[in-house]
Amino acid sequence: MPKRNLLYGLMVVCFTMLIFTWIVRDTLCELHLKRGNTELTVMLACEVKR
């Protein structure tokens, strides 16, 4: 049972990240997350729109 719950939790996290990325896909070029000593930086190839 615990492995099944872990799998469901991982699926929910991945699905949430996909939905978030889809919602902000036109405005998201760089994302910084800091938590304690850990830093996560995500950069996407973005073109400047004029």
C-alpha positions as CSV (number, residue, x, y, z in Angstrom):
1,M,0.0,0.0,0.0
2,P,2.7,2.6,0.8
3,K,4.3,2.2,-2.6
4,R,0.9,2.7,-4.3
5,N,0.4,5.9,-2.3
6,L,3.9,7.1,-3.2
7,L,3.1,6.5,-6.9
8,Y,-0.2,8.4,-6.7
9,G,1.5,11.3,-4.9
10,L,4.2,11.4,-7.6
11,M,1.6,11.4,-10.3
12,V,-0.3,14.3,-8.7
13,V,2.9,16.4,-8.4
14,C,3.8,15.7,-12.1
15,F,0.3,16.5,-13.2
16,T,0.2,19.7,-11.2
17,M,3.5,20.8,-12.7
18,L,2.3,20.1,-16.3
19,I,-0.9,22.1,-15.7
20,F,1.1,25.0,-14.1
21,T,3.5,25.1,-17.1
22,W,0.6,25.0,-19.6
23,I,-1.1,27.9,-17.8
24,V,2.0,30.2,-17.8
25,R,3.7,28.9,-20.9
26,D,3.7,32.4,-22.6
27,T,5.1,34.3,-19.6
28,L,7.4,31.8,-17.9
29,C,11.0,32.1,-19.0
30,E,12.8,31.6,-15.7
31,L,11.9,30.2,-12.3
32,H,13.9,30.3,-9.1
33,L,13.0,28.3,-6.0
34,K,15.0,28.5,-2.8
35,R,14.5,26.4,0.2
36,G,17.2,26.4,2.9
37,N,20.5,25.4,1.2
38,T,18.8,24.1,-1.9
39,E,18.2,26.2,-5.0
40,L,16.3,25.1,-8.1
41,T,16.5,27.2,-11.3
42,V,14.6,26.4,-14.4
43,M,15.2,28.3,-17.6
44,L,13.3,28.0,-20.8
45,A,14.3,29.2,-24.3
46,C,12.2,32.4,-24.7
47,E,12.0,34.9,-27.5
48,V,11.4,38.5,-26.7
49,K,7.9,39.5,-28.1
50,R,7.5,43.0,-29.3
